[in-house]
Amino acid sequence: EDTEGMRRLAPSDPAVQARMKQNIPLGRWGKIEELSDAVLFLVSPAASYVTATTLVVDGGSSLVSRGSFGDL
């Protein structure tokens, strides 16, 4: 299931959505469970020594020169 943010913010046109997903290295939008897993990690004891960092959970879209919304 796509996240609430993508359901609200993404264009409703399937062709536009497909082009946006092509700009994400993993080829799809993140799932709610994947985002919540990252949050759970950060609040868990496993992250007790993690400080001053940004955990990017975007399927790799920040690694490419243009983000998912670049073609809109």
C-alpha positions as CSV (number, residue, x, y, z in Angstrom):
1,E,0.0,0.0,0.0
2,D,1.3,3.4,-0.9
3,T,1.7,6.0,1.8
4,E,-1.0,8.6,2.6
5,G,1.3,11.4,1.4
6,M,1.6,9.8,-2.1
7,R,-2.1,9.1,-2.3
8,R,-2.8,12.8,-1.6
9,L,0.1,14.4,-3.5
10,A,0.7,12.3,-6.5
11,P,-1.1,13.1,-9.8
12,S,-4.0,10.8,-10.4
13,D,-2.9,10.1,-14.0
14,P,-1.4,6.6,-14.1
15,A,1.0,7.6,-16.9
16,V,2.4,10.4,-14.8
17,Q,2.7,8.1,-11.8
18,A,4.6,5.6,-14.0
19,R,7.0,8.3,-15.1
20,M,7.5,9.4,-11.5
21,K,8.2,5.8,-10.4
22,Q,10.8,5.4,-13.2
23,N,12.8,8.2,-11.5
24,I,13.1,6.1,-8.3
25,P,15.9,3.5,-8.5
26,L,13.7,0.9,-6.7
27,G,11.0,1.6,-9.2
28,R,8.1,2.1,-6.8
29,W,6.9,4.3,-4.0
30,G,7.6,3.3,-0.4
31,K,5.1,1.4,1.7
32,I,3.8,2.5,5.0
33,E,5.5,-0.4,6.7
34,E,8.9,0.5,5.2
35,L,8.7,4.1,6.5
36,S,7.5,2.9,9.9
37,D,10.3,0.4,10.1
38,A,12.8,3.3,9.8
39,V,11.0,5.2,12.5
40,L,11.0,2.2,14.8
41,F,14.7,1.7,14.3
42,L,15.4,5.3,15.2
43,V,13.4,5.1,18.5
44,S,14.8,1.7,19.4
45,P,17.8,0.8,21.5
46,A,19.5,-0.3,18.2
47,A,19.9,3.4,17.3
48,S,21.0,4.5,20.8
49,Y,24.4,5.7,19.4
50,V,23.0,7.4,16.3
51,T,23.1,11.2,16.5
52,A,22.9,14.1,14.2
53,T,22.0,12.3,11.0
54,T,19.4,12.2,8.4
55,L,17.9,8.9,7.5
56,V,16.6,9.2,4.0
57,V,13.9,6.6,3.2
58,D,13.1,7.4,-0.4
59,G,13.9,4.3,-2.5
60,G,17.1,5.9,-3.7
61,S,15.5,8.9,-5.5
62,S,17.8,11.3,-3.6
63,L,20.7,9.5,-5.3
64,V,19.7,10.5,-8.8
65,S,20.1,14.0,-10.2
66,R,16.4,14.6,-10.4
67,G,13.8,13.6,-7.9
68,S,10.5,11.9,-8.6
69,F,8.7,15.2,-9.0
70,G,11.2,16.6,-11.5
71,D,9.1,15.7,-14.6
72,L,5.9,17.3,-13.4
